[in-house]
Structure formats: C-alpha cells, structure tokens
C-alpha cells in the first residue's frame, strides 16, 4: 500500500443510516411532504432521478450529497442524493465525515461492487447497516484523495461519452435493419399476393410432445421451447427443416428475442412453439424474416400470459412475391443486410465490454495506489 494510505472500515469514517419505509397511507404523488425513494429503480447515472412519490410521514432522512446504496436485490449499486429525501427499506445513506472525500468513497464503493453484491440473504440478496459499516476501504491523505478523484472524474466522463455513443450506434444498427425489412415488405411488385400462414405451410403442432424437466434424459438433441433451445435430450421427434414460432410468453409482445427461428436436423419441440413445415427453404426463410419484422400484437391474446394460438397464427396475412425466385431474392438481400448488422453489433458490443473493462482497471489502480 502507498505511503500514508491506511485500511479502514466505513463505520470509522462515515455515518450509515438504514432506510425505513413509511406506512403506505402516507404516500402521495402530489408533492406533499418529502420526496420518497425506495431502491435501485430510482437511480440515475450518478444522481437519483426526479421523485415520483412523496410521503407526509417522514422516517429516515438522507441529506444532499449522501451516498445512497441499494441494500436489497440488487445489492451494492450507489448513487448520490440531490436533496433532502426520505429513504425506504431498499436503501441506506452513507454520510462522510471530515477527512474523507465523498467522491473518493463513491468510486471506491463502485470498485467494491463484486464483494458487496456477493452477499446473499436467505430469501434474496441483502446487506444491513452493520455489514455496510464493516466494509473495508482505504483512506489516503485528503490531497491524494482529491488527485485520484480528479483523474477518475475526467476518465469516467470520457468513458461515459464513449459508452453512450456505442449504445446509440448499436441502437441505430438495429433500427436500420428493422427499417430495411419494413421497406422491403412494403415495396410490393405486381405479382405479389397476400397469403395466410395456413395457405403456405403445414402445421405440425399435433406431433409436439412436452417433457417435464424431471423426466428429461440428457443427450445430444436440441429441445426447443418458445424462445429457442431450452435443453438437450437423448431422443428426437422431428428430423426436418421447419420454422418454429413462439406460442406463448411475454416475448410475443416485448420482442427482446426472436419469436420465429428456423431449425433443421433432429430435434424435439415442446408445446410452447408452433412448428411450420414449408415446401421450400426460400419460403420458410421469407416468412421468418416477415414475422420478425412485423408486430403481431393484434393476433396475441391475453395480458398476464400472452398467447398466439394456432388459429391466430394461421390467420396472419403475409404479402408474398409471386415466384420462389422472387422470394429467394428478398431473402438474399435481407440476409446480407442482417449479416452486416450483426457484424456492427459485434463491434459495438466489444467496444462496450472494453469500456467496462477499462472502468474496472482504473478503479483497481486507483484503490491499490497505482493510479
């Protein structure tokens, strides 16, 4: 450790205030009383968001500049209070005393995230007041703390800007792919005709066989569900090219993962994915691209458990080119565009990972005296 640096515990240099939630009847959204914050959901990038809830029963108070820590799943994320607020059981406030730069502590708590987030309670991850007070930190002379904070502030500002740009580029790449898909399907030729799924495919749902996890025997064959492979089993019930389409689940509306995906070879499918067999691969791939580029909300039933029934799937209208060759041309164009998008996504994901690694490296150097 560097000369003049010391190992301490948070409780020696700070006051820790455990949050306590007011009774529910005292909450309001009208701005009466104190702003109320409960947990990580209220955090911004470095300062808490504007309040959405207030309370007229004031329990535990955090002052402007206090470091707020999320103490229940997730454990450890930190933010700064931007004014005097009431904090609930999901938060603790850490108030630095003279001799400890609050930003020096803030960055150090970010550095300690792996250790803090590893603490798990019996029901969910948690950390209490005494455990926070016992967290080990390093203390340095105040000028040294300020020097380290100055370096980290400048570096993290640059990293934040680069991260925002990479995330924006990633979003733009995905938006560009979606836009290209929509443009292709909107640009219909004179020989195009609207067909429904049941007119261009054979549904194999009746051959599906679900297997509970306890009854599955491990093997080499993919076991597919609504969003892809969920396991590998020792047998198969299909040996053909097919298009699987999600039958149920929130992803039908959220669309965070594909709802239509091609499969081939030998595999097993449970009853959470529809199975469509096509006469040729060009049509199958064309339909896959179309379903992935189209909102299906009007065909999905149920809010708590969204479901795309077989009847609803069969009724989806799809604009089809008049020939297999024309379908193949569309697929070729969209495949090339999709591959380029995936290449860009890989670049931006690697950049984001590198930026995160840089942050961790800087924090490690800062609090081991190497910065």
N, C-alpha and C positions, 0 to 999 in steps of 0.2 A: 504494500500500500504506500502511496505517496507520503512524503514527509508532511506532517501537520494534519493528515487525514485520520479520522477515528471511526470505529464501528460503534453505532448506537442503536437504540430501539426507538420506534416512532413515539412511544409514550414518554420518552425522556425529553423530546424536543417539540412535542405538539400536544394539543388537547383534542381528544376524539369524542365526538357527540354522536351517539347512536340515534337513528331516527325513530319516531313513534307516530303512527298514523292516528289522526283524529277520528271521531265517530263519523260514520257515513252521512248522518243527517246534517252535518255542518258544512259539507262540500257545496260549492256553487260554481256556476260558470259566468257570473255577473260581475266579477272583480271585487267582491266583498271580502274583506279580511286580508289574509296573507296569501301570496301565491303558494301553491302546494305542489311538491314534486315527490314522486314515488320511486323511480328507478331508472334503469338504463334507457328506457324508451323516451325519456325526456332529454337525453343528452344530445348536444350538437357536436360539432367537430372538436372544439376545445372549451366552449362555454355552453351552458344549458340553454335550451330553446326557450322561446317566449312561453309564459304559462298558459295553460288551457283550463286549469282548475284552481280554485281558491278555497280557503277554509276560514270560517269565523271562530273555530276552536283552534287555538294555537298550541301546539305541543312542543316539538323540538325545533330550534331555530338554527339555520346556517346563515352566516354573515357574508356580505360581498367579499370575494377573494378566497373564501374557504374552498378547499378541495373536497369535492363530493366523490364518494366511492360507492359503486354498486355492490351491495353486500349479499344479494340473492341472485340466483342464476339470471344472467351471468355474473360471476364474482370478479371484482377487480377493476373493471373499466373506471376511469376517473375523468372528471370534468370540473370546471370552475363555476362557482355560484356567482351570478352577475348582480345580485342584490340580496336583501334580507328575505329569506324564504322559510317556509315550514317544510320539514322533510319527514317522509313516511318511513315505514319499516324496511323498505328496499334500499335505503341509503344511509350512509354515515358521513358526517362532516369532519374534516381534519383541518384544524386551525393551527398554523405555525406560530411558534414563539420567536422572540428576538434572537437573531443569530442564525436563523435558517431561512434561506430564500425560498419562497413558496413555489417558484418555478423550478428550482433545483429539486425540490421534493416531488413536484408533479412529474417531471421527467424520470425521476428515479422510480416512482410508482409504476410508470409505464414499463420501465426496464424489468421490474419485479413481477410483471403480469403472469408469466408462466408459473412462478411459485405461488402467487396468490390464487390464480384460477384453479390450481390443482387441489385446493381444499374442498372436500365434499362432505356435506352433512348426510344424515340417514335418509332423508327424503329428497332433498335437492341441494345443489352446491350453495354454500353459505359461509360467511365469515362474521364473527361477532366483534364487539368493541375491544375486548381484551386481546383477541388474536391480532387485530389491527395494531394495537399498542405494542405488541411484541414483535412486529415485523422488523427485521434487521435492515438498517440503512447505513450509508456512510455520511459522515459530516466532514466538511472542509472549512478552512478559513473563509470568511464572507467574500473577500475579493476573488478568491478562487472559484467559489460557487457562481459568482456573477460572470466570471470569464467563461465558465463552462456553459452557463445558460445562454450567453450571447452567441456562442458558436452553435449551440443546438437550435436556437431560435432561427438563425439565418439558414442553417442547413434544412431544418424541417419546413421552413417556408418554401424553399425551393423544391423539396420532395413533395409537398402538398400540391404545388402548382403542376409539377410533372405528373402526379397521380391523377389529378382532375383532367388533365389533357389526355392521358392514356385511357381513362374511363370514358371520356367523351368520344375519342376515336373508336373505342370498342362499340359504343352505342351506335355511332354513325355507320360502322361497318354492318351491324345487324339491321339497322334501319334501311340501308341501301339494298341489302338482299331482299328484305320484305317488299320494298318499293319495286324492285325489278320483277319479282314474282307477280305482284299485282298488275304491273304494266303488261307483262306477257299474256296473262289470262284475260285482260281487258281488251287486248289487241286481237280481236277475233276475225278470222277470214270468212269468205262467203260460203265455204263448205263446212264450217263448224256447225255442230248441233248440240243442244242441251240434252244430256242423258242423266238418268239417276243411277246410283250405285248398283242396284239390283239388275239393271239392264246391261251392265258391262262386266259384272263379276259373279262368281258363285260363292255363296256364304257357307262356311264350314263350321259355324258355331256349334252345331249339334254334335260334332266329334270332339269337342273340348272335354277334358277331364281334370278338374281341380284336385290337388293333393295337399292335405294339410302338412305343415312343416314337420310335425312329429312322425308322419308316415312316409316322408320322402327318403329315398336312399340315394346317397351321394354318388355322382357319376360324371360322365363327360358331356351329357346332352343338355343344352340350354333349356331352362324352364322359364317361360315368358309370362309376364303379367301386363298390367295396363301401361307401364312406362318402360318396358324393356325386360332384360334378364333379371330375375329375382333369385335364381338358384341354378344349380346343375344337378341333374338326376341321372339314374342308371338306365333309363329307357326312354323311348320316344313314341309319339303317336302321329307325328307328321313327318313326311320326307318329301318336301316340295318347296318351290318358291311361293311366297304368299305375302300379303300386306296385312300387318296387324294394326288395328285401330283401337284406341282406348275405349273401354265401355263405361267406366265409371271413375270417379275421383275428381278432386278439386282442379287437377291439371287440365281438365277439359275446358275450364274457363280461364285459369291463370296462364296456361301455355308456357310454363317455365322449362319444360322438356318436351320432346316431340310426342305427338299423340298418334302419329302414323309412321310406321317404320317397316321396311322390308326385311324378311327373314328367308333363309334358304337352308338346305341340308336337312338333317334330322334334329327334331326338337319337340318339346312338349309345351302346350299352352293351357293356362288355367281359364277360368270363366270371367276374367276381368278384361280380356282383349278379344275383339271380334277378329275373325280370320276370313280374309277375302282372297279368292283364287282367280287369277286373270288368265286369259288365253295367250297373252304375250307380255314380255317384260316391259316393253315400251309403255303400254297402257298402265301397267302396275306402277311404274315409276312416275308417270304423268299424274296419276291420281294421288300418289304420295305427296308430290310437290303441291298439288292443288289443295289438299286437305291441310297441309302445313301452312299454307299462305292465307287460309280463309277462316274467319271467325265462325264458330259453329254454335254460338250461344242460343240461337233460335231453335236449335234441334236438341238442346240439352235440357233435361227435366230434373227438378229437384235442386234445392239450395243447400241443405245440410249435407247431402251426398249426391252431387251431380251425376247424372247417368245419361248415356247416349244409347238408347235402346236399338235393337236390330231394325225395328220398323222405322225409327227416326234416321238411322244410318242409311237405310235403303232409299229413303226419300230425298237425300241430299242431291240437288241438281248440280251437274258438272258440265261446263262448256268443253266440248271435245272437238279437236281437229278431225277433219273428215277421213284421214287415212292414217295408217300406222306410221308411215314415214314422216308425216307431219307431226305426229305425237313425239316421235323419236327426235326430231329436230328441236322441239321445245325442251325436251328432257336434256339433250346435249347442251343447249345454251344455258339452262338453269344449273346444270351440274357444274359447268365451268365456272359460272358466277359463284356458286356455293363453295367450290374448292378455293377460289381466290379469297372469299370472305373468311373461310376457316384459316387460311394462311395468315391473314391480317389479324384475326382473333388470337392466334397463337403468338404472334409478335407482341401484341398489346398485353396479353396475359403474362408473358415472360417479363415484359417491362414492369408490370405491376408487382410481380414477385421479386424482381431485382430491387425495386424501390423499397419494398417492405424489408428485404434483407439488409439494405443499406441503413434503414432506420435502426434495426436491431444491432447492427455493427457499431453504429455511432453511439448508441446508448451503452453498449458493453464497454466501449473505450472510455466513455465519459465517467462511468462509475467504477472503473478499475484503474483510474488515474492515468490513462493512456492518451487522452484527447489533448 
